[in-house]
Amino acid sequence: MLTIETFNALLLGFTIGLTGALVPGPMLFATIELSLKKDWLAGPKVVFGHMLVELVLSLLILFGAASLIGSNTISAISVIGGLALVIFGLLTAKDAKAAASAGISPGTSGLKLSSNPIALGLVTSVSNPYFWVWWLTAGSALVLKAYELGVLVSLAYILGHWIADLSWFTAVSGSFSRGKALFSGRTHEMILYACGGFLVIFGLYFMLNYNNPIQLS
């Protein structure tokens, strides 16, 4: 039965999820890139990959396993994940000219993974150390607080979080997939170069700051 606590948790999850989704990050630029290459479904598919990671994390939090993850793990994620983002960014830039002039069909880029929205949503999530830091601190606290009021309340919070992600990234992919018909080839190419550049910058930043991650409380 839908209670006021359940509704409040859904609203809280949506609000907090939206504030996070609105902040530009690797997943946003990956979504823009794939929306220009494919269609508006790129956004929901990227979010689905992101949701798979959050589902596992939520279960780990509820079962207490997340407390075993420390700052050394975050440092390793910074290096490995940062390298993955650099690779994806370089692939995006490499294919920018071909995508702008003729479009890239799935699987024709340097790595098939880079054209798979679900895989890219998963990779851009797990490769971002700040994603882990948030979920292992504020995120875990919110999930556990909701769980104190019942399983349904906890699920409502997580669902609200996902609805926010899905709403925002679907809007982004819808806008860019429609806009690609209006963009000149040069504009299309420049957007893809920018997305690739941002992914490389994020990746290098994570790699260079692996020794100084935000401390977990």
C-alpha positions in Angstrom: 0.0 0.0 0.0 1.3 3.5 -0.9 2.0 5.4 2.3 3.1 9.0 2.9 6.5 7.7 3.8 6.7 5.8 0.5 5.7 8.9 -1.5 8.1 11.1 0.4 11.0 8.6 -0.3 10.0 8.6 -4.0 10.1 12.4 -4.1 13.3 12.6 -2.2 15.0 10.0 -4.5 13.8 11.9 -7.6 15.0 15.3 -6.2 18.4 14.1 -5.2 18.8 12.0 -8.4 18.0 15.0 -10.5 20.5 17.2 -8.8 23.2 14.6 -9.6 22.0 14.0 -13.2 22.1 17.7 -14.0 25.8 17.9 -13.1 27.9 17.4 -16.4 29.9 14.2 -16.2 31.3 11.4 -18.4 27.8 9.7 -18.7 26.3 13.0 -20.1 28.9 13.3 -22.8 28.7 9.7 -23.7 24.9 10.1 -24.1 25.3 13.1 -26.4 27.8 11.2 -28.5 25.6 8.1 -28.9 22.5 10.2 -29.5 24.2 11.9 -32.5 25.3 8.5 -33.8 22.0 6.7 -33.1 18.7 7.9 -31.9 16.8 9.1 -28.7 16.9 5.6 -27.2 20.6 6.0 -26.6 19.8 8.0 -23.4 17.5 5.4 -21.8 19.9 2.6 -22.7 22.9 4.4 -21.1 20.8 5.0 -18.0 19.9 1.3 -17.9 23.6 0.4 -17.7 24.0 3.0 -15.0 21.0 1.5 -13.1 22.5 -2.0 -13.2 25.5 -0.7 -11.3 23.3 1.2 -8.8 21.1 -1.9 -8.3 24.1 -4.0 -7.3 25.4 -1.2 -5.0 22.1 -0.7 -3.4 21.9 -4.5 -2.6 25.5 -4.4 -1.2 24.6 -1.4 1.0 21.5 -3.1 2.4 23.6 -6.3 3.1 26.4 -4.3 4.6 29.1 -5.3 2.1 29.7 -1.7 0.9 31.4 -0.9 4.2 34.3 -3.2 3.2 35.2 -0.8 0.3 37.9 1.7 1.3 40.0 4.5 -0.2 42.4 2.1 -1.8 39.6 0.7 -3.9 38.6 4.2 -4.9 42.2 4.9 -6.0 42.2 1.8 -8.1 38.9 2.8 -9.7 40.4 6.2 -10.5 43.3 4.7 -12.4 41.5 1.9 -14.3 38.4 3.9 -14.9 40.2 7.0 -15.9 42.1 5.0 -18.5 38.9 3.6 -19.8 37.4 7.1 -20.2 40.5 8.3 -22.0 40.2 5.4 -24.5 36.5 6.1 -25.1 37.2 9.8 -25.5 40.0 9.1 -28.1 37.7 6.7 -30.0 34.9 9.4 -30.1 37.4 12.0 -31.5 38.8 9.4 -34.0 35.3 8.7 -35.4 34.0 12.3 -35.3 34.7 13.2 -38.9 33.2 9.9 -40.3 30.1 10.2 -38.0 29.5 13.8 -39.1 29.7 13.0 -42.8 28.0 9.7 -43.1 27.0 8.4 -39.6 28.5 5.5 -37.9 26.6 2.2 -37.8 26.8 0.2 -34.6 30.1 -1.7 -34.3 32.1 0.3 -36.8 34.1 2.3 -34.3 37.4 1.2 -32.9 35.8 -0.8 -30.1 32.3 -2.2 -30.4 31.9 -1.5 -26.7 32.1 2.2 -27.4 28.9 2.0 -29.5 26.9 -0.1 -27.0 24.9 2.4 -24.9 24.2 -0.1 -22.0 27.9 -1.0 -21.8 28.9 2.7 -22.0 26.5 3.6 -19.2 27.9 0.9 -17.0 31.6 1.9 -17.8 31.1 5.6 -17.3 29.5 4.9 -13.9 32.0 2.4 -12.5 35.0 4.4 -13.9 33.9 7.6 -12.0 35.3 7.6 -8.5 33.0 10.4 -7.4 30.1 8.1 -8.2 31.4 5.6 -5.8 32.2 8.1 -3.1 28.7 9.5 -3.2 27.1 6.1 -3.0 29.3 4.9 -0.3 28.7 7.9 1.9 25.5 10.0 1.3 23.9 7.5 -1.0 24.3 4.6 1.4 23.0 6.7 4.3 19.9 7.6 2.4 19.2 4.1 1.3 19.6 2.7 4.9 17.5 5.5 6.4 14.7 4.7 4.0 15.1 1.0 4.8 14.5 1.7 8.4 10.9 2.6 7.4 10.5 -0.6 5.4 11.6 -2.4 2.2 9.0 -0.6 0.1 10.2 2.8 1.3 13.8 2.0 0.4 12.7 0.7 -3.1 10.7 3.9 -3.6 13.8 6.0 -2.9 15.8 4.0 -5.4 13.0 4.1 -8.0 12.7 7.9 -7.6 16.5 8.2 -8.2 16.2 6.2 -11.4 13.2 8.1 -12.7 15.2 11.3 -12.3 18.2 9.8 -14.3 15.9 8.4 -16.9 13.9 11.6 -17.4 16.9 13.8 -17.8 19.0 11.6 -20.0 16.0 10.8 -22.2 15.4 14.5 -22.6 19.1 15.0 -23.5 19.2 12.2 -26.1 15.9 13.2 -27.5 17.1 16.8 -28.1 20.4 15.8 -29.7 18.9 13.0 -31.8 16.4 15.5 -33.3 19.0 18.2 -33.5 21.4 16.2 -35.6 19.2 16.6 -38.6 19.5 20.4 -38.1 23.2 20.5 -37.5 25.7 21.1 -40.3 28.3 18.4 -40.8 30.9 20.7 -39.3 28.8 21.4 -36.1 28.1 17.7 -35.7 31.8 17.0 -36.0 32.7 19.7 -33.5 30.2 18.4 -30.9 31.6 14.9 -31.1 35.2 16.3 -30.8 34.1 18.2 -27.7 32.5 15.1 -26.2 35.6 13.1 -26.9 37.7 15.9 -25.4 35.6 16.0 -22.2 35.9 12.3 -21.7 39.6 12.4 -22.1 39.8 15.3 -19.6 37.7 13.5 -17.1 39.8 10.3 -17.5 43.1 12.1 -17.1 41.8 14.0 -14.1 40.8 10.8 -12.3 44.1 9.2 -13.1 46.2 12.1 -12.0 44.3 12.4 -8.7 44.3 8.7 -7.8 46.4 9.4 -4.7 44.0 12.0 -3.4 40.4 10.8 -3.6 37.7 12.3 -1.5 38.1 10.6 1.9 35.3 8.2 2.8 33.8 8.8 6.2 
